[in-house]
Amino acid sequence: MFKRFFYSISFIFVLILAGVASAVVPAGWSNRDIGTSGGSVSVSGGTWTFRGDGEDIWGNSDAFHYAYVPLSGDGQISARVVSNGFGSNTWAKGGVMIRETLDTDSKHAMMIVTGGEGGGKAFQCRSTTS
């Protein structure tokens, strides 16, 4: 079903918060805003801190801040989400995503912790572009 995926495996966070567009991530990792601007990520003592300015990862087009590492073949990643931020949307998302491309309408699959909607956790995907 997701054969042609870009196979980036990553942490994803959509927080409706203001942020600064600079970031420091470990070697091999990259990060960027998708469909928005103003997000950032930093890492200190093994803790990743994200700030997003996006609206959502949903429907036909996404807007969020994304940290990712390319992956070819099998891989494994886990994330412990301790907060979705204060003052953020009830559908704010934090978790792990596999995404085909960095385009706003890319195919993707993600396991997330939500801000309360979705029972506090959800598996979501877009199986076709747009």
N, C-alpha and C positions, 0 to 999 in steps of 0.2 A: 504494500500500500504506500509506503514512503520510500520507495527504492531510490529515487533521484535526490534524496535529501542532501543538503550541504553538510549535514551531520556535524554541526557545531553543537557542543554540549555545554550547558551554561547555567548560571544563576540568572533568574529573571525577577525583576521587581518593578511593579507599576505603583508608584506612590504619587498621589496628587499633592506634591510638595514642591516648593521652589528649590533649585539647586544650582551649583556652580558647574560649568561644563569642563572641568579638568578632572583628571583621574590618575591614580597610581595603582597598577595591578601587577601581579607576579609575572615573571618572564613567561612568554608563550601565550598569555592571555591578552585579549583586546577588549575594548568596550566602546559603545557609541549609542547615541540617541537614534531611535527608529521612529520616524513619523512625528517627531517633536524636537525640542531643543531645551537645554538647561539641566540635563541630568548629569550625575557624576557617580563615581564609585571610588572608594579607597579601602586599603587593606592594612590593618595594624594588629600585630599579635595573633594572626590567624582569623581575625574577625573582619568580615566584609561589610562595609556600610554603603548603602545605595541611597541616592536622592534622585527622584524622578519628577518629570514635569509632564508626563503623558496622561492620556485620557483612559486608555484601556487596551487590552489585548482581546479583541472580540470582533464579531461581525466580519466585514470584508477588509478591514485595514487596522493596523495596530499603531499605537503611540506609547512608547515606553523607553526606559534606559536598559541596555543589554550588555552584560559582560559575558564573553564567550571564549572558547578555545576550539579550534578545528579538530575534528576527530575523523579518522578513517578506520573502518572496521569496528570491532567490539570495544566497549569502554564502560566505565562505571564512574558515577559521581553521586554524592549525597550532599544535602544541605540541611542545616538546622536553622529554621526561621524563628527568631525570637521576638520580632516585632514587625508589624506592617506600617509603623509610623503613627504619629499622633495627628489628628485632623485630616487624615486621608479618607478616601472613599470607602464605603463598606465592601466594594468589590476589589479593593487593592489586592495585588497578588504578589506573593513571594514564593520561590521554589526553583524547580529545575525544568529546563526546556530543551528540546531538540528542534532545530529550525532548519528548513531547507536553504533559505537565502536570508540576506539582510534586508530584503524588500519589505515594505509595509504589509503586503498581501500574501506573504510567504506561507507555505504549508508549515505546520508545526504541531508538536504534541508537548504538553506540559503537565506536571503534577505540582499543584500549588496549595499554599495556605492562603485563605482569603480573610478579608476584614470582617467576617461575620456572615455574609451571604454564602450560599453554597454549603451551608453546614460547617463552615470554618475550613474546609478543604475541598478540593475538586480536581478531577482530571479533565482537561479540555484539549481539543485539537481542532485544526483546520485541515481537512484531508485533501482539499483542492485549492489551487491558487485563487485568490479573491473569494 
